[in-house]
């Protein structure tokens, strides 16, 4: 049995709903902030955040999946470059809904849904740092002998990640990803072997 | 067609209407401009919600 959709159905039918969500998401990525009804905003939030997750992954396969939903290549490109980069350090919660009262005319409750593009705050960064440090300490205690290896691993990974992502994203834009991805993945594979 | 058998008295009518009344909306004070606003909504007076999270483009009339 399929999982029921969370939240109310929109539009006149499934196709209408799919189109409406895709168009709302496209508008959101284009304008970064859109005003709509609370109901639509609530349905859009998980949909849009899933697309942002694809964008953060950044490979050609995920780009094609997004292009299957949003047909505007310009907007998808912006999503995969600007937006994906802006939310790089954010673990979910890429959109924010703020209710702004009822619409004149039909008294429908309205909301502003926007992308959370500001960098993760210092406080949040400190918390993240503390959790990772605590985790590292725990790892160290557990495997005292393997400590140097465990300590080095996150650093090398962190250094590797941006370098790896940048060329992949660029190449995907020019539709030459297969070769680029092979090239990018080769060092990563070596990395893993080294560990 | 069925019809009312008897006229209802004023007292009966008024008793029926005893619970017909409007309710005052619940309001909370905006922490930014100290106007009253609906809770969990951006303030329609200053456009602020939650500290500095200015959401609305609010033009002065």
gemmi code that builds the backbone of each chain (N, CA, C; Angstrom):
import gemmi

chains = {
    "A": [
        ("UNK", (0.839, -1.197, 0.000), (0.000, 0.000, 0.000), (0.874, 1.246, 0.000)),
        ("UNK", (0.611, 2.193, -0.892), (1.472, 3.367, -0.946), (1.263, 4.258, 0.277)),
        ("UNK", (2.358, 4.924, 0.670), (2.260, 5.836, 1.805), (1.411, 7.038, 1.424)),
        ("UNK", (0.418, 7.402, 2.230), (-0.395, 8.564, 1.878), (0.432, 9.851, 1.925)),
        ("UNK", (0.051, 10.771, 1.077), (0.727, 12.068, 1.050), (0.483, 12.808, 2.359)),
        ("UNK", (1.524, 13.405, 2.884), (1.360, 14.203, 4.086), (0.807, 15.562, 3.686)),
        ("UNK", (-0.267, 15.956, 4.297), (-0.864, 17.250, 3.988), (-1.974, 17.113, 2.980)),
        ("UNK", (-2.744, 18.190, 2.786), (-3.897, 18.139, 1.903), (-3.497, 18.062, 0.433)),
        ("UNK", (-4.388, 17.493, -0.388), (-4.139, 17.431, -1.837), (-4.399, 18.810, -2.426)),
        ("UNK", (-3.663, 19.103, -3.482), (-3.816, 20.403, -4.141), (-4.409, 20.195, -5.530)),
        ("UNK", (-5.077, 21.209, -6.014), (-5.480, 21.235, -7.409), (-6.596, 20.277, -7.743)),
        ("UNK", (-6.824, 20.102, -9.050), (-7.960, 19.329, -9.513), (-7.654, 17.859, -9.723)),
        ("UNK", (-6.394, 17.460, -9.638), (-6.065, 16.060, -9.861), (-4.588, 15.837, -9.646)),
        ("UNK", (-4.139, 14.598, -9.723), (-2.721, 14.322, -9.474), (-1.789, 15.073, -10.417)),
        ("UNK", (-2.167, 15.151, -11.691), (-1.298, 15.846, -12.642), (-1.237, 17.331, -12.309)),
        ("UNK", (-2.385, 17.875, -11.960), (-2.437, 19.297, -11.585), (-1.563, 19.548, -10.363)),
        ("UNK", (-1.648, 18.629, -9.412), (-0.858, 18.788, -8.193), (0.642, 18.715, -8.493)),
        ("UNK", (1.028, 17.746, -9.318), (2.451, 17.608, -9.677), (2.954, 18.880, -10.334)),
        ("UNK", (2.152, 19.384, -11.284), (2.579, 20.587, -11.991), (2.664, 21.768, -11.036)),
        ("UNK", (1.684, 21.864, -10.150), (1.656, 23.017, -9.257), (2.874, 23.001, -8.338)),
        ("UNK", (3.200, 21.814, -7.787), (4.357, 21.729, -6.899), (5.645, 22.036, -7.651)),
        ("UNK", (5.750, 21.510, -8.873), (6.958, 21.759, -9.658), (7.092, 23.245, -9.963)),
        ("UNK", (5.974, 23.876, -10.324), (6.034, 25.299, -10.659), (6.323, 26.149, -9.437)),
        ("UNK", (5.730, 25.768, -8.300), (6.013, 26.506, -7.064), (7.500, 26.384, -6.722)),
        ("UNK", (8.041, 25.172, -6.861), (9.459, 24.967, -6.547), (10.332, 25.782, -7.489)),
        ("UNK", (9.974, 25.795, -8.773), (10.756, 26.567, -9.740), (10.728, 28.046, -9.378)),
        ("UNK", (9.545, 28.541, -9.006), (9.450, 29.952, -8.626), (10.269, 30.233, -7.375)),
        ("UNK", (10.223, 29.283, -6.445), (10.985, 29.479, -5.206), (12.472, 29.568, -5.498)),
        ("UNK", (12.969, 28.685, -6.363), (14.403, 28.696, -6.653), (14.777, 29.915, -7.477)),
        ("UNK", (13.824, 30.403, -8.265), (14.131, 31.573, -9.084), (14.163, 32.831, -8.224)),
        ("UNK", (13.162, 32.993, -7.358), (13.021, 34.254, -6.619), (13.516, 34.164, -5.189)),
        ("UNK", (13.831, 32.970, -4.704), (14.332, 32.719, -3.353), (13.264, 32.918, -2.280)),
        ("UNK", (12.186, 33.590, -2.606), (11.151, 33.846, -1.598), (9.853, 34.077, -2.342)),
        ("UNK", (8.831, 33.299, -2.014), (7.557, 33.500, -2.678), (6.442, 33.555, -1.640)),
        ("UNK", (5.399, 34.275, -1.999), (4.224, 34.381, -1.139), (3.141, 33.492, -1.719)),
        ("UNK", (2.596, 32.612, -0.897), (1.564, 31.699, -1.352), (0.658, 31.372, -0.169)),
        ("UNK", (-0.285, 30.469, -0.362), (-1.128, 30.111, 0.774), (-0.351, 29.189, 1.710)),
        ("UNK", (-0.769, 29.156, 2.942), (-0.081, 28.326, 3.933), (-0.120, 26.864, 3.502)),
        ("UNK", (-1.272, 26.438, 2.954), (-1.414, 25.046, 2.539), (-0.398, 24.680, 1.473)),
        ("UNK", (-0.283, 25.528, 0.453), (0.661, 25.225, -0.622), (2.089, 25.281, -0.111)),
        ("UNK", (2.364, 26.249, 0.761), (3.718, 26.364, 1.295), (4.099, 25.098, 2.049)),
        ("UNK", (3.148, 24.553, 2.807), (3.451, 23.363, 3.598), (3.675, 22.147, 2.712)),
        ("UNK", (2.983, 22.082, 1.594), (3.221, 20.971, 0.670), (4.527, 21.168, -0.093)),
        ("UNK", (4.854, 22.429, -0.327), (6.060, 22.722, -1.119), (7.336, 22.445, -0.333)),
        ("UNK", (7.296, 22.661, 0.972), (8.513, 22.603, 1.782), (9.281, 21.297, 1.606)),
        ("UNK", (8.669, 20.124, 1.867), (9.444, 18.887, 1.690), (9.864, 18.650, 0.245)),
        ("UNK", (8.998, 19.052, -0.681), (9.287, 18.873, -2.110), (10.538, 19.660, -2.496)),
        ("UNK", (10.554, 20.929, -2.107), (11.680, 21.792, -2.482), (12.963, 21.342, -1.784)),
        ("UNK", (12.839, 20.929, -0.536), (14.051, 20.561, 0.196), (14.665, 19.294, -0.385)),
        ("UNK", (13.824, 18.423, -0.897), (14.336, 17.221, -1.547), (15.127, 17.596, -2.787)),
        ("UNK", (14.619, 18.589, -3.527), (15.341, 19.024, -4.717), (16.678, 19.657, -4.329)),
        ("UNK", (16.677, 20.392, -3.219), (17.942, 20.991, -2.774), (18.939, 19.891, -2.414)),
        ("UNK", (18.437, 18.820, -1.820), (19.320, 17.706, -1.481), (19.940, 17.105, -2.743)),
        ("UNK", (19.121, 16.975, -3.778), (19.674, 16.514, -5.064), (20.752, 17.471, -5.544)),
        ("UNK", (20.470, 18.757, -5.409), (21.417, 19.763, -5.881), (22.725, 19.672, -5.122)),
        ("UNK", (22.630, 19.383, -3.819), (23.852, 19.289, -3.032), (24.663, 18.072, -3.444)),
        ("UNK", (23.975, 17.007, -3.832), (24.685, 15.831, -4.318), (25.438, 16.203, -5.590)),
        ("UNK", (24.765, 16.923, -6.475), (25.452, 17.606, -7.563), (25.896, 16.766, -8.738)),
        ("UNK", (25.605, 15.468, -8.785), (26.074, 14.698, -9.936), (25.050, 14.750, -11.069)),
        ("UNK", (25.447, 14.193, -12.185), (24.606, 14.305, -13.388), (23.271, 13.565, -13.203)),
        ("UNK", (23.317, 12.434, -12.526), (22.085, 11.663, -12.344), (21.056, 12.474, -11.568)),
        ("UNK", (21.505, 13.124, -10.479), (20.541, 13.900, -9.689), (20.091, 15.129, -10.461)),
        ("UNK", (20.993, 15.688, -11.272), (20.595, 16.832, -12.092), (19.497, 16.422, -13.068)),
        ("UNK", (19.622, 15.245, -13.633), (18.594, 14.799, -14.583), (17.283, 14.509, -13.879)),
        ("UNK", (17.378, 14.002, -12.663), (16.131, 13.758, -11.907), (15.409, 15.071, -11.644)),
        ("UNK", (16.180, 16.101, -11.292), (15.552, 17.398, -11.042), (15.000, 17.975, -12.341)),
        ("UNK", (15.754, 17.795, -13.426), (15.294, 18.320, -14.713), (14.006, 17.629, -15.164)),
        ("UNK", (13.781, 16.410, -14.672), (12.526, 15.748, -14.979), (11.338, 16.397, -14.304)),
        ("UNK", (11.605, 17.178, -13.271), (10.523, 17.847, -12.550), (10.435, 19.322, -12.927)),
        ("UNK", (11.572, 19.975, -12.945), (11.617, 21.388, -13.319), (12.292, 21.474, -14.678)),
        ("UNK", (11.565, 21.917, -15.690), (12.108, 21.851, -17.041), (12.957, 23.070, -17.397)),
        ("UNK", (12.933, 24.086, -16.566), (13.716, 25.285, -16.872), (15.179, 25.055, -16.508)),
        ("UNK", (16.025, 24.933, -17.538), (17.434, 24.606, -17.291), (18.157, 25.705, -16.529)),
        ("UNK", (17.756, 26.956, -16.799), (18.409, 28.075, -16.108), (18.204, 27.991, -14.610)),
        ("UNK", (16.964, 27.690, -14.222), (16.655, 27.623, -12.790), (17.375, 26.437, -12.162)),
        ("UNK", (17.400, 25.302, -12.876), (18.077, 24.123, -12.321), (19.570, 24.405, -12.174)),
        ("UNK", (20.121, 25.115, -13.131), (21.545, 25.454, -13.025), (21.807, 26.319, -11.808)),
        ("UNK", (20.928, 27.292, -11.600), (21.078, 28.162, -10.434), (20.970, 27.343, -9.146)),
        ("UNK", (20.028, 26.413, -9.145), (19.846, 25.552, -7.968), (21.109, 24.750, -7.684)),
        ("UNK", (21.711, 24.207, -8.742), (22.859, 23.315, -8.548), (24.144, 24.078, -8.268)),
        ("UNK", (24.191, 25.363, -8.619), (25.418, 26.121, -8.362), (25.231, 27.010, -7.141)),
        ("UNK", (24.428, 28.081, -7.291), (24.334, 29.088, -6.226), (23.701, 28.519, -4.963)),
        ("UNK", (22.504, 27.932, -5.130), (21.754, 27.522, -3.942), (22.455, 26.364, -3.238)),
        ("UNK", (22.908, 25.377, -4.023), (23.570, 24.224, -3.412), (24.804, 24.669, -2.636)),
        ("UNK", (25.508, 25.673, -3.185), (26.715, 26.146, -2.512), (26.364, 26.912, -1.236)),
        ("UNK", (25.254, 27.682, -1.293), (24.880, 28.504, -0.133), (24.438, 27.654, 1.054)),
        ("UNK", (23.878, 26.470, 0.780), (23.370, 25.647, 1.880), (24.287, 24.459, 2.164)),
        ("UNK", (25.543, 24.599, 1.722), (26.459, 23.460, 1.798), (26.604, 22.931, 3.229)),
        ("UNK", (26.709, 23.856, 4.195), (26.963, 23.437, 5.582), (25.691, 23.234, 6.383)),
        ("UNK", (24.551, 23.348, 5.733), (23.276, 23.237, 6.452), (22.745, 21.817, 6.298)),
        ("UNK", (22.411, 21.197, 7.413), (21.897, 19.824, 7.356), (20.376, 19.859, 7.355)),
        ("UNK", (19.793, 20.063, 6.225), (18.336, 20.103, 6.134), (17.782, 21.427, 6.608)),
        ("UNK", (16.475, 21.586, 6.479), (15.850, 22.851, 6.876), (16.233, 23.966, 5.938)),
        ("UNK", (16.127, 23.719, 4.639), (16.575, 24.709, 3.665), (15.522, 25.771, 3.390)),
        ("UNK", (14.305, 25.535, 3.861), (13.259, 26.530, 3.624), (12.643, 26.948, 4.948)),
        ("UNK", (12.019, 28.115, 4.896), (11.417, 28.674, 6.100), (10.047, 29.217, 5.699)),
        ("UNK", (9.040, 28.888, 6.497), (7.688, 29.378, 6.235), (7.316, 30.356, 7.342)),
        ("UNK", (6.878, 31.533, 6.953), (6.395, 32.507, 7.924), (4.976, 32.891, 7.552)),
        ("UNK", (4.067, 32.732, 8.478), (2.672, 33.084, 8.188), (2.524, 34.596, 8.229)),
        ("UNK", (1.748, 35.119, 7.310), (1.627, 36.577, 7.230), (0.172, 37.026, 7.254)),
        ("UNK", (-0.696, 36.221, 7.808), (-2.079, 36.669, 7.941), (-2.924, 36.274, 6.749)),
        ("UNK", (-4.174, 36.708, 6.755), (-5.122, 36.233, 5.762), (-5.204, 37.178, 4.569)),
        ("UNK", (-5.472, 36.563, 3.421), (-5.560, 37.325, 2.173), (-6.889, 38.069, 2.115)),
        ("UNK", (-6.813, 39.280, 1.612), (-8.026, 40.035, 1.373), (-8.734, 39.395, 0.180)),
        ("UNK", (-10.028, 39.270, 0.241), (-10.743, 38.686, -0.874), (-11.362, 37.360, -0.499)),
        ("UNK", (-10.506, 36.367, -0.201), (-11.083, 35.080, 0.203), (-10.639, 34.668, 1.599)),
        ("UNK", (-9.932, 35.566, 2.302), (-9.536, 35.319, 3.686), (-8.663, 34.072, 3.827)),
        ("UNK", (-7.960, 33.710, 2.748), (-7.101, 32.531, 2.825), (-5.840, 32.863, 3.617)),
        ("UNK", (-5.428, 32.005, 4.540), (-4.199, 32.253, 5.277), (-2.988, 32.187, 4.347)),
        ("UNK", (-2.188, 33.233, 4.361), (-1.053, 33.332, 3.445), (0.251, 33.142, 4.209)),
        ("UNK", (1.277, 32.796, 3.468), (2.590, 32.602, 4.080), (3.664, 32.993, 3.084)),
        ("UNK", (4.826, 33.329, 3.621), (6.017, 33.533, 2.804), (6.887, 32.306, 2.995)),
        ("UNK", (7.250, 31.659, 1.892), (8.209, 30.555, 1.997), (9.485, 31.008, 1.310)),
        ("UNK", (10.607, 30.831, 1.978), (11.868, 31.345, 1.445), (12.973, 30.336, 1.694)),
        ("UNK", (14.002, 30.435, 0.880), (15.183, 29.598, 1.074), (16.025, 30.198, 2.192)),
        ("UNK", (16.516, 29.349, 3.054), (17.378, 29.823, 4.136), (18.796, 29.824, 3.594)),
        ("UNK", (19.214, 30.994, 3.094), (20.501, 31.064, 2.402), (21.605, 31.657, 3.271)),
        ("UNK", (21.216, 32.267, 4.406), (22.259, 32.850, 5.237), (23.117, 31.730, 5.812)),
        ("UNK", (24.417, 32.005, 6.033), (25.292, 30.944, 6.532), (24.845, 30.466, 7.907)),
        ("UNK", (25.160, 29.221, 8.199), (24.836, 28.649, 9.503), (25.507, 29.507, 10.564)),
        ("UNK", (24.746, 29.885, 11.598), (25.234, 30.875, 12.559), (26.405, 30.323, 13.368)),
        ("UNK", (27.132, 31.251, 14.009), (28.313, 30.873, 14.778), (27.936, 29.892, 15.876)),
        ("UNK", (26.789, 30.160, 16.515), (26.343, 29.300, 17.614), (26.129, 27.865, 17.114)),
        ("UNK", (25.444, 27.759, 15.971), (25.193, 26.436, 15.421), (26.498, 25.751, 15.050)),
        ("UNK", (27.432, 26.552, 14.504), (28.717, 25.988, 14.109), (29.439, 25.445, 15.330)),
        ("UNK", (29.368, 26.218, 16.441), (30.037, 25.788, 17.678), (29.437, 24.472, 18.156)),
        ("UNK", (28.108, 24.394, 18.105), (27.435, 23.172, 18.542), (27.875, 21.990, 17.684)),
        ("UNK", (27.923, 22.207, 16.372), (28.332, 21.139, 15.466), (29.763, 20.707, 15.772)),
        ("UNK", (30.607, 21.729, 16.004), (32.010, 21.451, 16.316), (32.115, 20.616, 17.587)),
        ("UNK", (31.346, 21.006, 18.604), (31.389, 20.310, 19.891), (30.961, 18.853, 19.730)),
        ("UNK", (29.883, 18.640, 18.964), (29.410, 17.260, 18.794), (30.466, 16.432, 18.079)),
        ("UNK", (31.074, 17.021, 17.045), (32.071, 16.247, 16.306), (33.289, 15.982, 17.195)),
        ("UNK", (33.658, 16.979, 18.015), (34.802, 16.811, 18.915), (34.522, 15.706, 19.931)),
        ("UNK", (33.319, 15.733, 20.474), (32.944, 14.716, 21.457), (32.993, 13.328, 20.825)),
        ("UNK", (32.503, 13.284, 19.587), (32.497, 12.009, 18.877), (33.924, 11.524, 18.654)),
        ("UNK", (34.790, 12.498, 18.296), (36.179, 12.156, 18.047), (36.830, 11.604, 19.316)),
        ("UNK", (36.534, 12.293, 20.451), (37.077, 11.835, 21.728), (36.636, 10.408, 22.023)),
        ("UNK", (35.350, 10.176, 21.800), (34.817, 8.838, 22.068), (35.527, 7.801, 21.207)),
        ("UNK", (35.715, 8.183, 19.939), (36.401, 7.267, 19.033), (37.811, 6.987, 19.527)),
        ("UNK", (38.446, 8.067, 20.008), (39.830, 7.947, 20.447), (39.930, 6.969, 21.613)),
        ("UNK", (39.009, 7.124, 22.569), (39.024, 6.251, 23.734), (38.793, 4.799, 23.334)),
        ("UNK", (37.892, 4.640, 22.398), (37.556, 3.285, 21.989), (38.727, 2.594, 21.316)),
        ("UNK", (39.347, 3.336, 20.393), (40.454, 2.749, 19.639), (41.702, 3.592, 19.850)),
        ("UNK", (42.330, 3.417, 21.031), (43.502, 4.222, 21.364), (44.647, 3.942, 20.402)),
        ("UNK", (44.763, 2.721, 19.977), (45.851, 2.339, 19.081), (45.665, 2.976, 17.706)),
        ("UNK", (44.416, 3.019, 17.244), (44.125, 3.532, 15.905), (43.845, 5.024, 15.921)),
        ("UNK", (44.215, 5.722, 17.011), (43.867, 7.136, 17.173), (44.376, 8.031, 16.044)),
        ("UNK", (45.664, 7.963, 15.677), (46.155, 8.886, 14.632), (45.384, 8.732, 13.330)),
        ("UNK", (45.051, 7.530, 12.976), (44.310, 7.289, 11.739), (42.943, 7.940, 11.816)),
        ("UNK", (42.283, 7.743, 12.956), (40.928, 8.280, 13.128), (40.945, 9.796, 13.081)),
        ("UNK", (42.014, 10.393, 13.638), (42.077, 11.851, 13.674), (42.324, 12.426, 12.283)),
        ("UNK", (43.137, 11.770, 11.553), (43.468, 12.280, 10.226), (42.299, 12.182, 9.263)),
        ("UNK", (41.550, 11.124, 9.418), (40.492, 10.843, 8.449), (39.541, 12.006, 8.194)),
        ("UNK", (38.954, 12.635, 9.242), (38.005, 13.713, 8.942), (38.638, 14.878, 8.216)),
        ("UNK", (39.886, 15.172, 8.546), (40.547, 16.321, 7.917), (40.747, 16.091, 6.421)),
        ("UNK", (41.282, 14.940, 6.105), (41.527, 14.658, 4.694), (40.216, 14.619, 3.930)),
        ("UNK", (39.199, 14.090, 4.564), (37.893, 14.042, 3.907), (37.384, 15.443, 3.637)),
        ("UNK", (37.508, 16.298, 4.651), (37.004, 17.664, 4.521), (37.740, 18.402, 3.408)),
        ("UNK", (39.056, 18.187, 3.338), (39.837, 18.843, 2.304), (39.454, 18.316, 0.926)),
        ("UNK", (39.149, 17.042, 0.916), (38.850, 16.410, -0.369), (37.496, 16.852, -0.922)),
        ("UNK", (36.531, 17.000, -0.015), (35.149, 17.221, -0.459), (34.967, 18.427, -1.374)),
        ("UNK", (35.404, 19.642, -0.992), (35.147, 20.788, -1.877), (35.854, 20.658, -3.215)),
        ("UNK", (37.080, 20.206, -3.161), (37.851, 20.063, -4.392), (37.159, 19.092, -5.344)),
        ("UNK", (36.565, 18.114, -4.749), (35.908, 17.087, -5.553), (34.618, 17.617, -6.159)),
        ("UNK", (33.894, 18.399, -5.342), (32.582, 18.854, -5.782), (32.675, 19.911, -6.874)),
        ("UNK", (33.603, 20.826, -6.724), (33.662, 21.960, -7.639), (33.812, 21.544, -9.106)),
        ("UNK", (34.809, 20.733, -9.426), (34.927, 20.347, -10.853), (33.727, 19.547, -11.319)),
        ("UNK", (33.200, 18.695, -10.458), (32.061, 17.866, -10.846), (30.885, 18.741, -11.230)),
        ("UNK", (30.624, 19.770, -10.424), (29.486, 20.644, -10.695), (29.683, 21.399, -12.002)),
        ("UNK", (30.887, 21.870, -12.223), (31.154, 22.653, -13.430), (31.022, 21.800, -14.682)),
        ("UNK", (31.587, 20.624, -14.605), (31.566, 19.759, -15.767), (30.156, 19.345, -16.104)),
        ("UNK", (29.374, 19.093, -15.050), (27.986, 18.684, -15.274), (27.245, 19.779, -16.028)),
        ("UNK", (27.595, 21.017, -15.750), (26.927, 22.138, -16.399), (27.176, 22.113, -17.901)),
        ("UNK", (28.348, 21.710, -18.296), (28.665, 21.675, -19.715), (28.372, 20.308, -20.323)),
        ("UNK", (27.670, 19.475, -19.557), (27.206, 18.182, -20.049), (28.361, 17.252, -20.427)),
        ("UNK", (29.459, 17.356, -19.700), (30.586, 16.468, -19.963), (30.904, 15.605, -18.744)),
        ("UNK", (29.877, 15.406, -17.934), (30.120, 14.837, -16.616), (30.786, 13.470, -16.589)),
        ("UNK", (30.423, 12.545, -17.463), (30.977, 11.188, -17.296), (32.489, 11.158, -17.123)),
        ("UNK", (33.198, 11.857, -18.001), (34.660, 11.843, -17.894), (35.094, 12.527, -16.614)),
        ("UNK", (34.473, 13.660, -16.329), (34.859, 14.436, -15.155), (34.645, 13.633, -13.884)),
        ("UNK", (33.523, 12.912, -13.852), (33.235, 12.173, -12.646), (34.202, 11.033, -12.441)),
        ("UNK", (34.583, 10.412, -13.533), (35.571, 9.359, -13.404), (36.870, 9.915, -12.845)),
        ("UNK", (37.239, 11.081, -13.400), (38.471, 11.710, -12.954), (38.376, 12.079, -11.487)),
        ("UNK", (37.210, 12.602, -11.087), (37.044, 13.056, -9.709), (36.972, 11.884, -8.749)),
        ("UNK", (36.400, 10.798, -9.234), (36.220, 9.681, -8.327), (37.503, 8.875, -8.135)),
        ("UNK", (38.359, 8.911, -9.122), (39.587, 8.127, -9.036), (40.389, 8.457, -7.783)),
        ("UNK", (40.688, 9.779, -7.525), (41.429, 10.074, -6.292), (40.663, 9.662, -5.040)),
        ("UNK", (39.335, 9.809, -5.084), (38.539, 9.437, -3.915), (38.685, 7.960, -3.613)),
        ("UNK", (38.684, 7.155, -4.660), (38.826, 5.726, -4.487), (40.188, 5.401, -3.887)),
        ("UNK", (41.210, 6.111, -4.390), (42.548, 5.904, -3.853), (42.575, 6.225, -2.372)),
        ("UNK", (41.927, 7.338, -2.022), (41.804, 7.771, -0.634), (41.333, 6.611, 0.235)),
        ("UNK", (40.227, 6.016, -0.204), (39.615, 4.954, 0.582), (40.570, 3.784, 0.736)),
        ("UNK", (41.268, 3.467, -0.343), (42.214, 2.352, -0.279), (43.308, 2.660, 0.726)),
        ("UNK", (43.755, 3.918, 0.712), (44.830, 4.318, 1.609), (44.431, 4.129, 3.065)),
        ("UNK", (43.177, 4.445, 3.367), (42.695, 4.292, 4.731), (42.647, 2.835, 5.140)),
    ],
    "B": [
        ("UNK", (-46.242, 19.721, 2.367), (-44.983, 20.150, 3.006), (-45.183, 20.304, 4.509)),
        ("UNK", (-44.253, 19.783, 5.309), (-44.384, 19.991, 6.756), (-44.164, 21.442, 7.127)),
        ("UNK", (-44.931, 21.916, 8.056), (-44.808, 23.288, 8.497), (-44.739, 23.341, 10.014)),
        ("UNK", (-44.193, 24.421, 10.564), (-44.188, 24.548, 12.018), (-45.603, 24.551, 12.548)),
        ("UNK", (-45.782, 23.812, 13.628), (-47.135, 23.750, 14.171), (-47.466, 25.007, 14.952)),
        ("UNK", (-46.448, 25.489, 15.722), (-46.716, 26.647, 16.582), (-45.608, 27.668, 16.423)),
        ("UNK", (-45.976, 28.871, 16.669), (-45.002, 29.949, 16.689), (-44.129, 29.806, 17.939)),
        ("UNK", (-42.759, 30.057, 17.787), (-41.885, 30.041, 18.959), (-41.904, 31.402, 19.630)),
        ("UNK", (-41.903, 31.382, 20.947), (-41.954, 32.649, 21.688), (-40.627, 33.396, 21.568)),
        ("UNK", (-40.652, 34.666, 21.914), (-39.416, 35.480, 21.917), (-38.406, 34.885, 22.881)),
        ("UNK", (-38.890, 34.402, 24.009), (-37.983, 33.854, 25.013), (-37.256, 32.639, 24.454)),
        ("UNK", (-38.013, 31.804, 23.740), (-37.415, 30.612, 23.169), (-36.372, 30.991, 22.113)),
        ("UNK", (-36.741, 31.949, 21.266), (-35.814, 32.442, 20.240), (-34.544, 32.987, 20.890)),
        ("UNK", (-34.739, 33.805, 21.917), (-33.582, 34.461, 22.532), (-32.705, 33.461, 23.270)),
        ("UNK", (-33.338, 32.447, 23.840), (-32.528, 31.433, 24.510), (-31.673, 30.674, 23.488)),
        ("UNK", (-32.266, 30.430, 22.329), (-31.502, 29.750, 21.282), (-30.270, 30.578, 20.913)),
        ("UNK", (-30.452, 31.876, 20.918), (-29.360, 32.759, 20.480), (-28.390, 33.109, 21.607)),
        ("UNK", (-28.603, 32.515, 22.778), (-27.762, 32.899, 23.923), (-26.288, 32.638, 23.644)),
        ("UNK", (-25.982, 31.633, 22.828), (-24.570, 31.298, 22.589), (-24.053, 31.876, 21.284)),
        ("UNK", (-24.898, 32.629, 20.578), (-24.439, 33.237, 19.318), (-23.688, 34.526, 19.631)),
        ("UNK", (-22.395, 34.442, 19.638), (-21.638, 35.683, 19.861), (-20.280, 35.537, 19.208)),
        ("UNK", (-19.667, 36.649, 18.915), (-18.327, 36.645, 18.331), (-17.295, 36.584, 19.443)),
        ("UNK", (-16.169, 36.001, 19.099), (-15.096, 35.890, 20.069), (-13.979, 36.863, 19.706)),
        ("UNK", (-13.415, 37.443, 20.734), (-12.264, 38.322, 20.542), (-11.079, 37.477, 20.055)),
        ("UNK", (-10.380, 37.887, 18.981), (-9.208, 37.095, 18.580), (-8.110, 37.175, 19.644)),
        ("UNK", (-7.403, 36.080, 19.805), (-6.291, 36.057, 20.759), (-5.149, 36.867, 20.157)),
        ("UNK", (-4.623, 37.794, 20.907), (-3.543, 38.635, 20.387), (-2.341, 38.540, 21.314)),
        ("UNK", (-1.179, 38.763, 20.730), (0.027, 38.842, 21.544), (0.778, 40.100, 21.134)),
        ("UNK", (1.675, 40.534, 21.996), (2.367, 41.783, 21.714), (3.576, 41.511, 20.838)),
        ("UNK", (3.729, 42.327, 19.796), (4.909, 42.197, 18.938), (6.133, 42.638, 19.715)),
        ("UNK", (7.166, 41.795, 19.818), (8.332, 42.198, 20.603), (9.129, 43.326, 19.950)),
        ("UNK", (8.863, 43.599, 18.669), (9.638, 44.629, 17.982), (8.978, 45.991, 18.074)),
        ("UNK", (7.683, 46.072, 17.691), (7.026, 47.383, 17.676), (5.969, 47.514, 18.760)),
        ("UNK", (5.761, 46.474, 19.554), (4.850, 46.492, 20.692), (3.408, 46.750, 20.307)),
        ("UNK", (3.091, 46.546, 19.043), (1.684, 46.543, 18.644), (1.123, 45.151, 18.940)),
        ("UNK", (-0.204, 45.052, 18.970), (-0.794, 43.737, 19.147), (-0.824, 43.022, 17.793)),
        ("UNK", (-0.530, 41.728, 17.805), (-0.532, 40.954, 16.569), (-1.051, 39.551, 16.853)),
        ("UNK", (-1.385, 38.834, 15.791), (-1.801, 37.454, 15.964), (-0.582, 36.595, 16.285)),
        ("UNK", (-0.708, 35.647, 17.203), (0.446, 34.820, 17.523), (0.832, 33.919, 16.344)),
        ("UNK", (2.100, 33.598, 16.249), (2.669, 32.720, 15.206), (2.547, 33.327, 13.817)),
        ("UNK", (2.353, 34.608, 13.723), (2.261, 35.278, 12.422), (3.211, 36.466, 12.442)),
        ("UNK", (3.695, 36.820, 11.259), (4.515, 38.016, 11.158), (3.665, 39.226, 11.552)),
        ("UNK", (4.302, 40.191, 12.178), (3.570, 41.373, 12.642), (3.153, 42.216, 11.439)),
        ("UNK", (1.872, 42.511, 11.275), (1.464, 43.307, 10.112), (1.855, 44.777, 10.235)),
        ("UNK", (2.281, 45.204, 11.418), (2.619, 46.609, 11.609), (4.065, 46.891, 11.232)),
        ("UNK", (4.973, 46.003, 11.625), (6.386, 46.259, 11.342), (6.980, 45.202, 10.427)),
        ("UNK", (6.273, 44.097, 10.165), (6.784, 43.081, 9.258), (7.821, 42.178, 9.878)),
        ("UNK", (7.953, 42.221, 11.183), (8.953, 41.394, 11.841), (8.331, 40.113, 12.350)),
        ("UNK", (9.143, 39.083, 12.388), (8.751, 37.848, 13.054), (9.993, 37.251, 13.670)),
        ("UNK", (9.950, 36.938, 14.955), (11.084, 36.320, 15.639), (12.350, 37.169, 15.502)),
        ("UNK", (12.508, 38.137, 16.355), (13.696, 38.986, 16.391), (13.884, 39.746, 15.094)),
        ("UNK", (14.963, 39.465, 14.382), (15.277, 40.288, 13.228), (14.870, 39.636, 11.918)),
        ("UNK", (14.026, 38.642, 12.019), (13.658, 37.923, 10.817), (12.593, 38.718, 10.064)),
        ("UNK", (12.983, 39.806, 9.446), (12.030, 40.664, 8.729), (11.583, 39.953, 7.468)),
        ("UNK", (10.313, 39.723, 7.363), (9.820, 38.919, 6.261), (9.078, 39.773, 5.243)),
        ("UNK", (8.342, 40.754, 5.729), (7.434, 41.446, 4.821), (8.063, 42.715, 4.266)),
        ("UNK", (7.703, 43.022, 3.047), (8.026, 44.337, 2.524), (6.887, 45.251, 2.967)),
        ("UNK", (7.175, 46.067, 3.942), (6.115, 46.848, 4.572), (6.279, 48.316, 4.196)),
        ("UNK", (5.393, 48.823, 3.339), (5.507, 50.223, 2.950), (4.591, 51.075, 3.822)),
        ("UNK", (5.081, 52.255, 4.149), (4.286, 53.170, 4.979), (3.198, 53.809, 4.134)),
        ("UNK", (1.973, 53.789, 4.618), (0.853, 54.349, 3.851), (0.906, 55.886, 3.830)),
    ],
}
model = gemmi.Model(1)
for chain_id, residues in chains.items():
    chain = gemmi.Chain(chain_id)
    for i, (resn, *xyz) in enumerate(residues, 1):
        res = gemmi.Residue()
        res.name, res.seqid = resn, gemmi.SeqId(i, " ")
        for name, pos in zip(("N", "CA", "C"), xyz):
            atom = gemmi.Atom()
            atom.name, atom.element = name, gemmi.Element(name[0])
            atom.pos, atom.b_iso = gemmi.Position(*pos), 0.0
            res.add_atom(atom)
        chain.add_residue(res)
    model.add_chain(chain)
structure = gemmi.Structure()
structure.add_model(model)
structure.setup_entities()
